[in-house]
Amino acid sequence: MAKSKFSDEEITQRGKELYDSNIRPQVETAENIGKIVSINIETGEYEIGDDLIVTSRRLREKQADAVIWAERIGFNAVYALGGTLVRTQQ
């Protein structure tokens, strides 16, 4: 895998900004809560599904070198290791 032209901090910042400003209002619905949204931080395109790998692959089919940020819709993290996911919206 090639090295990204973005730092980890830039990927996080761009991903969160895109999600909060453009994508969240469209996707944070009752039927999507708990699903994964993967976002191409360069184009703003996104894919929603139950599996992070599947949604990321869909984006990479469109752009092989896509830089991707992911969120679990309605929660504070994609996965929880040794803890619990916390709902951000009720």
N, C-alpha and C positions, 0 to 999 in steps of 0.2 A: 504494500500500500504506500502510495506517495505521501510525502510530508505536506500537510496543509499550509496554505499561505496565511492562515489565521492562527493566532495563539488560542489556547484553550479559553482564556478570558474573553477574547473577541467572539468566539463561537457562542459562548454562554450569553454574553451581552446581546448579540444580534438575535439569537434564538428567542430569548425572553422578550425582547422588544417587539419582534414580529408577532409572537404569540399574543402578548398582552394588547397590542394596539390594533392588529388586523384580524387575527385568526380566532382568538378566544370568543368574541361576540358571535361568530358564525358556528362554532363547533361545540361550545359548552351547553349542550342540551341534555335532557334526561336520558335519551337513548345512547348518548356518547360518553356519559360519565364512566370513568374507569378504563376507557379505551386509550390507545397510544396514538399520538399525533407526531409524525416525523416531519420536520420542516427543512427544506433546502434554504440555508441562510442567505444564499446569493440571489435566488430568484423569488423566494417567498412561496413557492409551491409547497403543498403539503399533502400527506396521505394519512388516512385514519384507518386503524384496524386493531385487532386484538393482540398482534405480535409485532414487536419492535423490528425484528429481522425482516419480516414480510413488508412492512411499511417502508423501511429503508431501501430494500431491494427495488420496490416500485419506483422510488425517486431516482435510484441509480440507473434504472432502465432508461429514464429520460435524459439523465446527465451522469455519465460514468464517474466523474470526479466530484460529484455533489458533496458539499460540506453540510452535514446533517446534525440538527439539534432535535431532541425528542422530549416530549412531556407526556405525563399521564393526565388525561383530561379530568379536571376537578380535584386533583390531588397535588401534594407538595413534592412528589418525587415519582420517577418511573418505577423504581423498585426499592424495597426496603430490606436491608441486610441487618439482622439482629435488632430490628425495631418494627415500627408500624407506619403505614402510610397514613397521612392526615388529610382529611378533606379540606380543600380550600374554599369550596362553595357548598352550600346546603340546598 
